[in-house]
Amino acid sequence: MLTITEWRQMSACRDSEPSLFFPVGTTGPALDHIADAKAICAQCSVQEDCLQYALESNQEAGVWGGYAEDERRRLRKRWLAERRRRAG
């Protein structure tokens, strides 16, 4: 796993407009922003590192690792449950 500094320097979104990844709302134009952000993530070589960071640091806002807020919330619940099972 890369450090946060390393994967951010390698990210496909590094030169993108940040507001694309942090749309206001989940309807109307925000849906287009989310889709555009996910398209960038889909081409990113460090998508998994980004998602892992978002899950570990509980990033609640924005698109991280190709997942929108609501998708990542569901994914994080499963991720946390898996971590608890492994630890137990």
C-alpha positions as a printed NumPy array, in Angstrom:
array([[  0.   ,   0.   ,   0.   ],
       [  1.258,   3.438,  -0.921],
       [  1.415,   6.35 ,   1.488],
       [ -1.233,   9.041,   1.132],
       [  1.336,  11.399,  -0.374],
       [  2.43 ,   8.807,  -2.928],
       [ -0.998,   7.804,  -4.156],
       [ -2.271,  11.37 ,  -4.275],
       [  0.645,  12.331,  -6.517],
       [ -0.244,   9.437,  -8.818],
       [ -4.016,   9.972,  -8.812],
       [ -5.93 ,  10.583, -12.019],
       [ -7.901,  13.339, -10.282],
       [ -4.911,  15.391,  -9.135],
       [ -5.452,  18.012, -11.856],
       [ -9.252,  17.851, -11.858],
       [-11.597,  20.448, -10.463],
       [-12.209,  19.465,  -6.797],
       [-15.863,  20.482,  -6.952],
       [-16.396,  17.625,  -9.414],
       [-15.588,  15.174,  -6.613],
       [-17.532,  17.075,  -3.961],
       [-20.877,  17.942,  -5.575],
       [-23.599,  19.624,  -3.586],
       [-26.482,  17.196,  -3.289],
       [-27.339,  13.956,  -5.036],
       [-29.827,  15.097,  -7.662],
       [-29.825,  17.186, -10.829],
       [-26.395,  18.498, -11.871],
       [-24.761,  16.718,  -8.917],
       [-25.529,  13.395, -10.604],
       [-23.524,  14.494, -13.639],
       [-20.607,  15.512, -11.418],
       [-20.69 ,  12.168,  -9.613],
       [-20.743,  10.274, -12.921],
       [-17.86 ,  12.359, -14.28 ],
       [-15.84 ,  11.843, -11.088],
       [-16.448,   8.09 , -11.201],
       [-15.299,   7.998, -14.826],
       [-12.003,   9.587, -13.777],
       [-11.697,   7.117, -10.888],
       [-12.308,   4.192, -13.237],
       [ -9.135,   5.108, -15.142],
       [ -7.035,   5.704, -12.023],
       [ -4.113,   3.441, -11.139],
       [ -4.443,   4.191,  -7.415],
       [ -8.213,   3.829,  -7.095],
       [ -7.9  ,   1.064,  -4.479],
       [ -5.496,   3.116,  -2.34 ],
       [ -7.885,   6.059,  -2.494],
       [-10.845,   3.923,  -1.479],
       [ -8.876,   2.296,   1.331],
       [ -7.91 ,   5.738,   2.654],
       [-11.536,   6.891,   2.509],
       [-12.739,   3.824,   4.407],
       [-10.005,   3.996,   7.048],
       [-10.415,   7.74 ,   7.642],
       [-14.227,   7.659,   7.349],
       [-14.46 ,  10.248,   4.591],
       [-18.163,  11.064,   4.522],
       [-18.265,  13.587,   1.681],
       [-17.36 ,  13.312,  -1.954],
       [-16.387,  10.627,  -4.429],
       [-13.421,   8.538,  -3.285],
       [-12.05 ,   5.479,  -5.031],
       [-14.934,   5.447,  -7.478],
       [-17.639,   5.387,  -4.813],
       [-20.153,   8.126,  -4.038],
       [-21.088,   8.961,  -0.452],
       [-24.068,   6.621,  -0.117],
       [-22.257,   3.738,  -1.809],
       [-19.214,   4.213,   0.381],
       [-21.335,   4.285,   3.553],
       [-22.734,   0.839,   2.712],
       [-19.303,  -0.42 ,   1.721],
       [-17.769,   0.895,   4.959],
       [-20.32 ,  -0.983,   7.067],
       [-19.329,  -4.239,   5.349],
       [-15.636,  -3.309,   5.593],
       [-15.927,  -2.64 ,   9.339],
       [-17.83 ,  -5.895,   9.903],
       [-15.104,  -7.808,   8.063],
       [-12.393,  -6.143,  10.162],
       [-14.257,  -7.093,  13.354],
       [-14.572, -10.711,  12.178],
       [-10.859, -10.871,  11.415],
       [ -9.939,  -9.349,  14.779],
       [-12.3  , -11.626,  16.72 ]])
